[in-house]
Amino acid sequence: MTLGMIFFVAGSAMIPSALAALITVSEGPFGAIWAWIGLGEVPPLTTVIGGAIVLAAVVTRLLIEKNEI
């Protein structure tokens, strides 16, 4: 088990499960972003659109949660 997975499992016990799921889903878009920045691999348009939808959902959820407190 990698160190990142250990931290994720430990941290997911401290946050709501919906937020943990959104963080897990955001791994794909961030992987594409890092491949673009680090390796110069330009993602297809469908990947950019899908990643934008996922990241928008994560940001929206975080903003909603912030206003509930």
MONOR-V76439 format. One record per backbone hydrogen bond with DSSP energy under -0.5 kcal/mol. NH is the residue of the N-H (numbers start at 1). CO is the residue of the C=O. Records with the same first field share a line. If there is no record, write none. Layout:
NH=CO  CO
This chain:
6=2
7=3
8=4
9=5
10=6
11=7
12=8
13=9
14=11
15=12
20=16
21=17
22=18
23=19
24=20
25=21
26=22
27=24
28=25
29=25
30=26
31=27
32=28
33=29
34=30
35=31
36=32
37=33
38=34
39=35
40=35  36
41=35
42=40
43=41
48=44
49=45
50=46
51=47
52=48
53=49
54=50
55=51
56=52
57=53
58=54
59=55
60=56
61=57
62=58
63=59
64=60
65=61
66=62
67=63
68=64
69=65  66
